[in-house]
Amino acid sequence: MILMTAAAFKPSAETAPQSGARLLVSTLERLGVEVVFGYPGGAIMPVYDALAGSKLKHILVRHEQGAAFSADAYARKSGKVGVCMATSGPGATNLVTGIANAMMDSVPIVCITGNVAQGLMGTDAFQEIDILGVTLPIVKHSILVRSAAEVPAAIEEAFHIARSGRPGPVLVDLPKDVQFETTADDYGFSIPNEAPRVDHDAIAAAEAAIRAAKKPLVYIGGGVKIGGATGALRAFVAATGIPQVSTLNALGTIPTDAPGMLGMLGMHGTRAANHAVQDSDLLIVVGARFDDRATGKLAEFAPNARIVHFDIDASEVGKLRSANVAVVGELREGVEALTARMRSGAALNIQAWADDCAGAAKAGAHRYDAPGEGVYAPALLKEISEAAGDDFIAACDVGQHQMWAAMHCRFAKPEAHITSGGLGAMGFGLPAGIGAKLADPSATVVTIAGDGGFMMNIQELATLKRYGIPLKIVLIDNSSLGLVRQWQELFFAENYSEIDLSDNPDFVKVAEAFGIEAFRIDRRDQVSDGIQRLLAADGPCLAHVVIDPRDNVWPLVPPGKSNAEMMEGS
Ligand SMILES: Cc1ncc(C[n+]2csc(CCOP(=O)(O)OP(=O)(O)O)c2C)c(N)n1
């Protein structure tokens, strides 16, 4: 827990007395916040009282987890800080999964929780939870605000910390007496001057390593988009011709169909990407953290490769794989400086390697002509992403459908792919779709969910209806917890334990009961028309897509194995 430091404040002009709750709202307005996702309750009622009549658009979700997930996706899509709020106790604990999600994927959100009055703290008061304690390991920072006069500075500090450096979630806990207290003081907050520096010696060493390599490969992580370095990385790749692989969170950083982009690496990566990594003699790792889903068995990951690692977070460099060259700092400046050096020297002589990689990508290209009449989810997802074009944004849930979306959708830009990468939280897709659509009403946002995960936040259909959010939902229903079923089939001798969801409700009726247009697709010949109908619908719309429960995701690196050992299905 971090309490505010006096040095962070500077006294500002005296103003008319306002309550802490009112100061919270006016500070959010001053910071340019437009949308807040939340759910009221006893310990945050003064804030809700102050919200009425404010410029903030408050979205009343139906479960606080939805508020945190929506704020997270709003931040990912808009590039701004997402904001959610909840009451003390159960409201606050319902935010926890969303906070962890933002932490794992480095997403800037500010979570505001009410708490019992300070005099009651520590007494097991009604709905009292030490939410700072509960969330300590999963926040970037947390602030317990002790007086109304501290509110503006606390919120500004929270925003600053959430989005600076490596972004992440910041929790601001407001006891109820602080919300009620009135004050004419506003201490203000001065943002520390943190001019980015580029380590030119490290950049020179990176250039030397690249020039010495025969098989260099760029390993792109989610940090590239978070760091606003997408343009810089695209320029680097264009200048050098070095092939690239992407993590799940970085999909779209380089468009899926760009030459040199080999696709996702790791457990459900492409053959071309995984082989290129294993073959490479130099990995240029940019904003990635060597997640085990990406590396497979770490000891056998990229065995021949030296490592050049760019990251804003020094603690990521050398954490799991030591770096031969470490470039710690803002990614955009670092990559731009490297590109300038590469441009000013001779062109790289890596054509044979680039051709090898391109040949492998072509040879390993997925075939979409699966046998049978049933819906083939990879083909459907490919088709919908292509039909939606460059405005396509997928907000994915977690499971087989998520992996199919990652492997088969076309992503033209990094914000086009919104997924719970690090935490892998089922239930993310629907609220994430809501957040993304509110961040960019002109985009074609499609939630891609499985029947299991969809049920985890299905109540947010009411949020869609209430605000008329024209989100499109592709619900891929295999009557089971598909990814778990696949692992049981492959690694637990077909002992199918607790994965059957064949008693799912009729999802079309469920959606209709919430007032949402819905229809069913259960044959391949219905797919194209169904996609057109979904994309053309004026309001929210759900396509309930029924697939064969036995369909599996291929290829797959078995858990604990090296990425060289990919399994292929029949
Ligand atoms: C909150 C949560 N609980 C459990 C899991 C473990 N888990 C990962 S994938 C999966 C199955 C998902 O099933 P479904 O949503 O139907 O999608 P499918 O795999 O069938 O496409 C489960 C249970 C998880 N990721 N998140």
Ligand as a Chemical Component Dictionary entry (heavy atoms), coordinates in Angstrom:
data_LIG
# 
_chem_comp.id                   LIG 
_chem_comp.type                 NON-POLYMER 
_chem_comp.pdbx_formal_charge   1 
_chem_comp.three_letter_code    LIG 
# 
loop_
_chem_comp_atom.comp_id 
_chem_comp_atom.atom_id 
_chem_comp_atom.alt_atom_id 
_chem_comp_atom.type_symbol 
_chem_comp_atom.charge 
_chem_comp_atom.model_Cartn_x 
_chem_comp_atom.model_Cartn_y 
_chem_comp_atom.model_Cartn_z 
_chem_comp_atom.pdbx_ordinal 
LIG C1  C1  C 0 -12.636 -17.603 -14.973 1  
LIG C2  C2  C 0 -12.026 -18.827 -15.576 2  
LIG N1  N1  N 0 -12.335 -20.043 -15.092 3  
LIG C3  C3  C 0 -11.791 -21.153 -15.645 4  
LIG C4  C4  C 0 -10.917 -21.058 -16.689 5  
LIG C5  C5  C 0 -10.301 -22.304 -17.292 6  
LIG N2  N2  N 1 -10.709 -22.462 -18.701 7  
LIG C6  C6  C 0 -9.960  -22.076 -19.761 8  
LIG S1  S1  S 0 -10.661 -22.351 -21.213 9  
LIG C7  C7  C 0 -12.007 -23.047 -20.498 10 
LIG C8  C8  C 0 -13.138 -23.574 -21.322 11 
LIG C9  C9  C 0 -13.839 -22.488 -22.050 12 
LIG O1  O1  O 0 -15.034 -22.992 -22.568 13 
LIG P1  P1  P 0 -15.949 -22.125 -23.484 14 
LIG O2  O2  O 0 -16.140 -20.766 -22.902 15 
LIG O3  O3  O 0 -17.169 -22.876 -23.794 16 
LIG O4  O4  O 0 -15.052 -21.925 -24.782 17 
LIG P2  P2  P 0 -14.494 -23.053 -25.784 18 
LIG O5  O5  O 0 -13.170 -23.494 -25.272 19 
LIG O6  O6  O 0 -15.496 -24.159 -25.802 20 
LIG O7  O7  O 0 -14.375 -22.339 -27.090 21 
LIG C10 C10 C 0 -11.880 -23.065 -19.105 22 
LIG C11 C11 C 0 -12.862 -23.625 -18.161 23 
LIG C12 C12 C 0 -10.607 -19.751 -17.142 24 
LIG N3  N3  N 0 -9.746  -19.545 -18.142 25 
LIG N4  N4  N 0 -11.193 -18.671 -16.591 26 
# 
loop_
_chem_comp_bond.comp_id 
_chem_comp_bond.atom_id_1 
_chem_comp_bond.atom_id_2 
_chem_comp_bond.value_order 
_chem_comp_bond.pdbx_ordinal 
LIG C1  C2  SING 1  
LIG C2  N1  SING 2  
LIG C2  N4  DOUB 3  
LIG N1  C3  DOUB 4  
LIG C3  C4  SING 5  
LIG C4  C5  SING 6  
LIG C4  C12 DOUB 7  
LIG C5  N2  SING 8  
LIG N2  C6  DOUB 9  
LIG N2  C10 SING 10 
LIG C6  S1  SING 11 
LIG S1  C7  SING 12 
LIG C7  C8  SING 13 
LIG C7  C10 DOUB 14 
LIG C8  C9  SING 15 
LIG C9  O1  SING 16 
LIG O1  P1  SING 17 
LIG P1  O2  DOUB 18 
LIG P1  O3  SING 19 
LIG P1  O4  SING 20 
LIG O4  P2  SING 21 
LIG P2  O5  DOUB 22 
LIG P2  O6  SING 23 
LIG P2  O7  SING 24 
LIG C10 C11 SING 25 
LIG C12 N3  SING 26 
LIG C12 N4  SING 27 
# 
